[in-house]
């Protein structure tokens, strides 16, 4: 779903900012204030594009969501207690969800992604009962230019994939893109998420875990599932699940899920009418955002292209 908010009225701007970001106090000395916010909702993730054609001060409650973004033009400063951070054109930043917000804005344009803490926890979690709040980001910016570029490239890929057509996208594709953003945020921004399997994980990485996981994947590939769901179905942690797949199948849970979905897409292409079905629609229905990547995976698995399979009917 896409919504667009645009106003040149100070009270209306305050109302919009209050509803979206919990802003309680808003003031601007500008004679001709202008605020524009585009919000695209991708299931558990949100893409925001904000344009402030004015200087202003805003103060509000904790955001609830984490916002990972880039300054396209202009500058702004965020104040967290004694910490002050100023971001200028080109900077990549994180706005935390659990601290009160105070912002000084100087005619800024920003792209950002809003993610619920629970979405990040589901991607990174090493323990099924671990609280989402235990995942804590330890810096407000990526540690190095490479990580910043990784985040920007991923955001650009997601934005270009949808390109204003979010309402027409299959739910499975929306969910996959949300998890991609969450996984990239965990890599690009310093945090305390656990990365290595514990001793218990190694003990749980046995063939029974693989059998339970494979059965769940093959029966639910059409649904919005991720490694956290598979791990829960197999009664192990995500780390144990990953270790079991590596140890016994020489692959990852994500790669195995992709191969199963690829097989279902193949079956659909074999049976489809080429005059009423497109390869892109089938790929998107099974969670493949990139046509070129879908084609590459398909060719590797079946020795031909999806379009050739579709035309053979």
C-alpha positions in Angstrom: 0.0 0.0 0.0 1.3 3.5 -0.9 0.2 6.7 0.8 1.2 10.3 0.0 1.1 13.2 2.5 1.7 16.7 1.3 1.0 20.0 2.9 2.2 23.6 3.2 0.3 24.1 6.5 2.2 24.0 9.8 -0.7 22.5 11.8 -1.3 19.9 9.1 2.4 19.0 9.1 2.4 18.6 12.8 -0.6 16.3 12.6 1.0 14.1 10.0 4.3 13.9 11.9 2.4 13.1 15.1 0.5 10.3 13.5 3.5 8.7 11.7 6.4 9.4 14.1 4.9 10.3 17.5 6.0 14.0 17.2 4.5 16.0 20.2 6.2 19.4 19.6 6.8 20.9 16.2 7.9 24.4 15.3 9.3 26.1 12.1 10.2 29.7 11.5 9.7 29.3 7.7 7.1 31.6 6.1 6.3 29.0 3.4 6.7 25.6 5.1 6.4 22.4 3.0 6.3 18.8 4.0 5.9 15.8 1.7 6.0 12.1 2.9 5.5 9.1 0.7 5.1 5.8 2.6 5.1 2.4 0.9 4.1 -0.5 3.2 5.7 -3.9 2.3 4.1 -6.0 4.9 6.3 -5.8 8.0 8.6 -3.2 6.4 7.9 0.4 5.3 9.7 2.6 2.8 9.6 6.3 3.6 10.6 9.3 1.4 10.5 12.6 3.3 11.0 16.1 1.9 11.2 19.0 4.3 11.5 22.3 2.4 12.0 24.2 5.6 14.0 24.4 8.7 12.2 23.1 11.8 12.5 21.5 15.3 10.6 18.4 16.3 10.4 16.4 19.5 8.5 13.2 20.2 8.2 9.9 21.9 10.2 6.7 21.1 9.6 5.7 17.5 8.6 2.1 18.1 10.2 1.2 14.8 13.8 1.3 13.7 14.5 3.6 10.8 17.5 2.9 8.5 18.0 5.7 6.0 20.1 8.0 3.9 20.2 11.8 3.6 19.6 12.6 -0.1 20.0 16.4 0.4 20.3 18.8 3.2 21.0 17.9 6.8 19.5 17.1 10.2 20.6 16.5 13.7 19.2 13.9 16.1 19.5 14.3 19.9 19.5 11.2 22.2 20.0 12.3 25.8 23.7 13.5 25.8 24.4 12.1 22.3 24.1 14.4 19.3 24.5 13.2 15.8 24.4 15.4 12.7 23.9 13.8 9.2 24.5 15.5 5.9 24.0 14.7 2.2 25.2 11.1 1.5 25.2 9.9 5.2 23.6 6.6 6.1 22.0 6.5 9.5 19.9 4.6 12.1 17.2 6.2 14.2 16.5 4.0 17.2 13.1 2.9 18.3 13.4 3.0 22.1 14.6 6.6 22.8 12.7 9.9 22.8 13.2 11.8 19.6 14.5 15.4 19.2 15.4 16.5 15.7 16.7 19.7 14.2 16.0 19.8 10.4 17.6 22.0 7.8 15.6 21.6 4.5 16.3 17.9 4.2 15.3 15.1 1.9 15.6 11.5 3.3 15.0 7.9 2.2 14.4 5.5 5.1 13.2 2.0 5.8 11.1 1.4 8.9 11.4 -2.1 10.5 9.7 -3.5 13.6 12.2 -4.9 16.2 10.4 -8.2 16.0 11.1 -8.5 12.2 14.9 -8.1 12.9 14.6 -10.6 15.8 12.9 -13.2 13.5 15.8 -12.9 11.0 18.6 -13.0 13.6 17.2 -14.9 16.5 19.3 -17.7 18.0 16.8 -18.6 20.6 13.1 -19.2 20.0 12.2 -17.5 23.3 14.6 -14.6 22.9 13.0 -11.2 23.3 13.1 -8.9 20.3 14.4 -6.1 22.5 17.5 -8.1 23.2 18.8 -7.3 19.7 20.5 -3.9 20.2 22.2 -1.8 17.6 25.5 -0.4 19.0 26.1 2.4 16.6 24.0 4.9 14.6 25.9 4.4 11.3 27.5 1.5 9.4 31.1 0.7 10.5 32.6 1.3 7.1 31.9 2.5 3.5 31.5 -1.1 2.3 28.6 -1.8 4.8 27.0 1.6 3.9 27.1 0.7 0.2 25.6 -2.8 1.0 22.6 -1.1 2.7 22.2 1.4 -0.1 22.4 -1.2 -2.9 19.8 -3.4 -1.1 17.5 -0.5 -0.6 17.8 0.5 -4.3 17.1 -3.0 -5.4 14.0 -3.2 -3.3 12.7 0.2 -4.4 13.3 -0.6 -8.1 11.7 -4.0 -7.7 8.4 -2.4 -6.7 8.6 1.0 -8.5 5.1 2.1 -7.3 3.5 -1.3 -8.0 3.3 -2.5 -4.4 -0.4 -3.2 -4.4 0.1 -5.6 -7.4 2.9 -7.6 -5.8 2.3 -11.1 -4.4 2.4 -11.3 -0.6 5.3 -13.8 -0.7 7.4 -11.4 -2.6 6.6 -8.5 -0.2 7.6 -10.7 2.8 10.8 -11.8 1.1 11.8 -8.2 0.4 11.1 -7.2 4.1 13.3 -10.0 5.3 16.1 -9.0 2.9 16.0 -5.5 4.3 16.1 -6.8 7.9 19.0 -9.2 7.1 21.0 -6.4 5.4 20.4 -4.0 8.3 21.8 -6.6 10.7 24.9 -7.0 8.5 25.4 -3.3 7.7 24.8 -1.7 11.1 26.8 -2.8 14.2 24.6 -4.8 16.7 24.7 -7.5 19.3 22.9 -10.2 17.3 24.5 -13.7 17.9 26.2 -15.1 14.8 27.8 -18.4 15.9 26.1 -21.6 16.9 26.2 -22.6 20.6 27.1 -26.0 21.9 23.4 -26.9 22.1 22.9 -25.9 18.5 25.6 -28.4 17.5 24.0 -31.1 19.4 20.6 -30.4 17.7 22.1 -30.4 14.2 21.2 -34.1 13.5 19.3 -35.8 10.6 16.0 -35.7 12.5 16.2 -32.0 12.4 16.7 -32.0 8.7 13.8 -34.4 8.1 11.4 -32.3 10.1 12.6 -29.1 8.4 12.4 -30.6 4.9 8.9 -31.9 5.5 7.8 -28.5 6.7 9.4 -26.6 3.8 7.9 -28.9 1.2 4.4 -28.6 2.7 4.5 -24.9 3.2 6.6 -23.4 0.4 3.6 -21.6 -1.0 3.2 -19.7 2.3 5.2 -16.8 3.7 7.8 -18.8 5.7 11.4 -18.0 6.6 14.2 -19.9 8.5 12.7 -18.8 11.8 9.5 -20.6 11.0 11.3 -23.7 9.7 13.4 -23.8 12.9 10.3 -23.5 15.1 8.7 -26.4 13.2 11.8 -28.5 13.7 12.0 -27.5 17.4 15.5 -26.1 17.2 17.2 -22.7 16.9 18.0 -21.1 13.6 21.7 -21.7 14.2 21.1 -25.4 14.7 18.9 -25.5 11.6 21.6 -23.9 9.5 24.3 -26.2 10.9 22.2 -29.3 10.2 21.5 -28.3 6.6 25.2 -27.6 6.1 26.3 -30.8 7.8 23.8 -33.2 6.1 22.7 -31.5 2.8 25.6 -29.2 2.1 23.2 -26.3 1.6 21.3 -23.7 3.7 17.6 -23.6 4.7 17.1 -20.6 2.5 18.7 -22.2 -0.5 16.6 -25.4 0.0 13.4 -23.3 0.3 14.4 -21.5 -2.9 14.9 -24.8 -4.7 11.5 -26.1 -3.6 9.8 -22.9 -4.8 11.7 -23.1 -8.0 10.3 -26.6 -8.5 6.8 -25.4 -8.0 7.4 -22.5 -10.4 8.7 -25.0 -12.9 5.6 -27.2 -12.6 3.4 -24.1 -13.1 5.3 -23.1 -16.2 5.0 -26.6 -17.7 1.3 -26.6 -17.2 0.6 -22.9 -18.1 -0.9 -21.4 -21.2 1.8 -19.2 -22.8 -0.8 -16.8 -24.1 -2.2 -16.0 -20.6 0.8 -16.5 -18.4 4.1 -14.6 -18.1 7.3 -15.8 -16.6 7.5 -12.7 -14.4 4.1 -13.4 -12.9 5.1 -16.9 -12.0 8.4 -15.9 -10.6 6.9 -13.2 -8.4 4.2 -15.6 -7.2 6.9 -17.8 -5.9 8.9 -15.1 -4.2 11.5 -14.3 -6.9 12.0 -10.5 -7.2 14.6 -10.5 -9.9 13.8 -11.9 -13.3 17.4 -12.4 -14.2 18.2 -14.2 -11.0 15.1 -16.4 -11.4 16.3 -17.2 -14.9 19.8 -18.0 -13.8 18.6 -20.3 -11.0 16.1 -22.0 -13.4 18.7 -22.6 -16.1 21.1 -24.1 -13.6 18.4 -26.5 -12.3 16.7 -27.4 -15.6 19.2 -26.7 -18.3 16.8 -24.3 -20.1 15.2 -20.9 -19.6 11.7 -20.5 -18.0 10.5 -18.8 -21.2 11.5 -21.8 -23.2 9.6 -24.1 -20.8 6.5 -21.9 -21.1 6.6 -21.9 -24.9 6.9 -25.6 -25.2 3.3 -26.3 -24.2 
